[in-house]
Each structure stands twice: as structure tokens, then as C-alpha cells.
Amino acid sequence: MPVVREHGVTEPTGRLVPVVRDLAKPMSIHLPQWPQAGEREAELLRNVLESEQWGGFHPYIKEFEDSFAAFQHCPHGIAVFNGTVSLELALSALGIGAGDEIIVPVISFISTATAVSRAGATPVFVDVEPDSFNIHPERAREAISANTKAIMAVHFGGTPCRLDELSRICQENNLLLLEDAAHAQGSEWNGRRVGSFGLAGSFSFQNGKVLTAGEGGILVTHDPEFAGRARSIANCGRIPGRSFYEHPILGANFRMTAFQAAVLLAQMERLPEQIELRAANVRLLKNLLADLPELQWQSQPEQVTQNSWYLLSARLQDPPCCGRVRRALTAAGVPNSFYPHPLYKNAVYSRVPCRVMPCPAAEAMVRDSFWLPHRVLLAEEDALHEIARTIRSAVQV
């Protein structure tokens, strides 16, 4: 009988257990496909195909840079071919290198840390708030040293960090605030979009993101001087308005392609409606499970005026119960996961220099947390009722 091996479910112990599904048995809960595309993407892609410029100089790229930067309340955008590169570009434009330290949260995707390491600097891993999953401002303050140059704030799952406190800490200590907003296209703190608080905000358009072209990234900023340096580095060290073959600074080719920009322009047209739908479905799912005291959803500070809901995350604070929920969701065909370990336990950081602060909240979180990805939150109402029943049954065993 045909089977397919799904990506698996991460147990609270950190062990990845593959899940084998019988193709003859349909998944019990219907979920929308992701990515989603339609005639608008096809139309803009055809325009690129029929043009004489498929690369990084097509007008669609400038249109996307301007549109997305404005959407995130910034005047400047530098589009690149993925979100990891956008982080590395920000550090390069700031001259971050050997001897420098960048404070990063220990709950994030590996690129948050490896961008620092690839710049030649040292990531300093700090703990997260146990309720928000985001970097703990006071733990960040405690990690500051004479070598600290910046704090990298990650808006986990789309929920903004405590930007007021982080901004104040940076101002008091003459540090830069950088925002890794890969999860947070459209998220707001007091009506202001994330990415616009620090010197630069980095966004990813990887295949699973709420705004996607398969791959892609962008830096947004209010600082024209920083924007100029970043753009020059990303464009082979060229200076705008000067010769194509003149390269006064050391650069690289990080340019986004016209195909990526075409898809992203089309995707942006439906993003606000999708954010609204996800927010409504998050409210529904929370209401359906409001009587389960064991289930603690990622907290939403009152200053969060919009959440893109890249992930809906929760804790159960009982690893065996969390394991049951993960397995039950996976068996029902509902994707779910959580990071198997804090960032500093990745094998690369047994060889690459880093500094690790105590992280008890993160150590507990990897054992008792799970997330639902954003495509689950685009499902029909009956599917969300089924998901709630699945979670309830696993919790109340």
C-alpha cells in the first residue's frame, strides 16, 4: 500500500519522529494549500518573461521595494534574493566584524545567529520571555558587554517584541536595534509596523512565509545613508548613477530577480485580507479552547495592534501532554512543530564562537511548546472546529 513520509513531529525530548501516512486514507482535516497563486501572479510573470530584463534591474523590483517599504512604514527598501542574505547585508553595511558581539534570542531560526557568525562577529544568546516567546529585554540588558554593538530582535511567529523597552535599552547603551522580522510582514506595535523601529528591519519571503516568492528578502530602513551602503554592497559595490563597471567598494550580487518581484507584487495584493482572516481564525480557535487551563497561548501585549500570525504558538507546560497534542495533530494531517533545541545547541555552535547566557525559559519551551503554521489559520471554520477537538482530546486523555 502506498505511503508517504511526512516531515515528522518533534517530541518534547527533541527527537524527530517521522510520521508515515497511508495515501489510501485521506487526511481527516482539510487545509488550504500553501503557497497560493492565481492569475495575477501568472500575469506579472508573463510580463517579465516577455520583457528584455529578467534580472535585478527590472522595474518590478523597484516597485516592490517601494511598495513593501511603505507597507512597513519605511522610506527605503533593498530587495535581495533571500532573508538570510538580508540579515548578512545589514551587518555588512554596518561594518560589523571580528571582536563585535550581537545579542540574539535563543529561540529563532538558525539564520539569526549564523548571519552574525558569518560577519565574523560573536552571537550572544539570551533567554526569551516564557509567555511571549520573544527576546527578554532584561536578559538582553544583562548580556551587554564592552564589545556589544547591537541587539537583534526577532518577532517570533509575527508577535512583535517589546519594542519600547528594547529601544530604550539600546539608546541608554549606545547600541543599534536590528529587527529580524522574517515572521512579521504587516505586524504592528502601537499602530507602527515592525521593521521601522530599529536601524533596519529584515524580512524573508521564503516558501513558508505569509508573503512569499519561494525565496526572497528585503531590508527596510529610515536611514538614507545606511540604505545607500546596503544597496551598493548588494549591487556588486556599484554607486547609483555611476558607471556599470565602476566598483569603489567591496560588494556582492545579492539582487532579487524580476520573477521574485513579480510574484511578491501579486502576493501583496491579497496579504491584508489574509492577515484579517488569520486573526479572525485565531480568535475562533482560542475561544473554542478557552476552557482548557493547561493551554497557554503566546501572549499578545496590548501594544500589538496587528499580528500577521505567521505562527500560532502555545505551551502546555507538561511535556508528555505536549507530545500527545503534537502526535494527534500530525495524525490528523495538521502541520505543527517547534524548534527541537535552543540555537546554541545546534552543532555548528560547538565549533563556532558564541557566548551563552542562562536560558531556562527556552530550555523548558522546547519541551512543552508547539506551533500551528499560518496556512492552518486560513482554513474553513469546520476545519478549525476539528483542530480544536483534536487538541482537546489529546489534552484531556
PyMOL commands that set and color helices and strands:
alter all, ss='L'
color gray80, all
select helices_A, chain A and resi 39-49+59-71+83-93+111-118+137-142+156-158+163-172+224-234+258-288+319-331+343-345+347-350+360-368+376-378+381-395
alter helices_A, ss='H'
color red, helices_A
select strands_A, chain A and resi 3-5+9-10+16-17+20-22+76-80+101-105+122-126+148-154+176-180+188-189+192-193+200-204+217-221+296-297+304-306+311-315+355-356+369-373
alter strands_A, ss='S'
color yellow, strands_A
deselect
rebuild
show_as cartoon
